């Protein structure tokens, strides 16, 4: 009998801990779920493709009869090592609000723009803990090359904004973070300034070398 359980259910039922990472760079977002400590039997099923693949978007039609992909549907990439599994997909910023993972764990999940800000906002209730199951904790990690204007993260470490979610605080686990839109323009201006500086330094060095050669040639001519 073929198993038809959706992989997302497998992960949140058997994993001991998970890390959900959102990498926002320029106009795209990489959405990655890392699950640690799943049991060997389930991990082997993942490698053999027994479980149904996970669609990237919330409204995609999922085939529950066989572990196959439907034509025209985007799916998460799946990889793993030892007893860990990794799923990732790269979204355009305008599409990320429909992320399958984000909308599975929150009833309210929004990505919107106001004036000079890009905002990611969720409801309070994190829904991916199930009674009697083995998932102990989930860290939600957001990192970006945009300037962070506001956040309510539990921890900030090495440019990572981290929310630690467990069964005790899952009912008050909302995420609020806003990014500056114009970071890339500032970065571009900085790069132009750096290039101008390098050109200036190169010009000075070239001038010094030219003067040195000129003085040396004059001494040779006098001899």
Secondary structure, DSSP 8 states (H G I E B T S, - for coil): -----BHHHHHHHH-SEEEEEEEEETTEEEEEEEEE---HHHHHHHHTT-SB--BSBTT-----SSS---TT--B-EEEEETTEEEEEEEEEGGGGGGBHHHHHH-S-EEEEEETTEEEEEE-S------TT-S--EEEEEEEESS-EEEE--SEEETTEEEEEEETTTGGG---EEEEETTHHHHHHHHHHHHHHHHHHHHHHHHHHHHHHHHHHHHHHHH-
